[in-house]
């Protein structure tokens, strides 16, 4: 666990046990929140699992659902949240939407039964190349290359580096070094670097999507349930801000149209890949509006404030991070207190579940 994670856990616990989050809630909670998840799986994190922040257990998700309801939130679909935002605050309770990025198969296996049992809605954002079985889950491929290596020789910003990978701690350092450097360069170049590392490590990644992501039959199974909203997440999961305007629009429009065709339900909600300020901005928000999206979500962290009605295609979310699987952390984040403290989360915002 990193020093930053320990510090943030301590701060969230302090806000909880002191009751400060409840005192601030009337000013910071806003109209509600949109929660962001990726994987739901029962097994504990491994000794080296750098993408563990993307995974929560079914037990924790179940407890989080119970916590959300006990704290007076209504769990809404994205359509219902959109209507609430357009109509204004009125006398409604605060709302929560649960959203899952990338359409991993474990959403169907472990998350769906929970929501079905509770009779509650949730949304899944699909990158259509992933559902076709040939997308590029490069952050998972990078993890596999490091698992299979004792040392990696790479050039970072043109300078040769040798990254030791013999121990779990060394592997963690290597992953963090490479991942955050790769996020600063052109994504096409970053994906090529990972492909080369996998070739050197003799790691096969061609079946990652087929093994981990729902296919269209499984997505249609979810889409047939009125509790489930299927949203778009582009075709290839590229950071849209790096693409020319026409290419960005195509990535968005073709994924929206494909989901509408495959599910026989109009796709009206969108999630920006990565979703931070470097990956999606005003141009992309306007594209989502032009493509008639009711909502589009980012990974910018915060609660949904009344002014979000003027920015329905740039909505913030709160990550349900695998490093923070305690109901008290969820409670504090939903109350909005951490987001009211300037500078508290900025440095970590792009690093908490940002895939």
Secondary structure, DSSP 8 states (H G I E B T S, - for coil): --HHHHHHHHHHHHHHHHTHHHHHHHHH-TTEEEEEE-EE-SS---SS-TTGGGEE-HHHHHHHHHHHHHTT-EE--HHHHHHHHHH--TT---EEEEEEETTBHHIIIIIHHHHHHHT--EEEEE-HHHHHT----HHHHHHHHHHT-SEEEEEETTEEEEEE-SSHHHHHHHHHHHHHHHTTS-HHHHHHHHHHHHHHTT---TTHHHHHB--HHHHHHHHTSTTEEEEE--SS---GGGS-HHHHHHHHHHHHHHHHHHHTS---EEE-SS-STTT--HHHHHHHHHTT-SEEEEEEE--B-GGGGG-TTSEEEEE--TT---HHHHHHHHHTGGGGSTTTTHHHHTTSS--
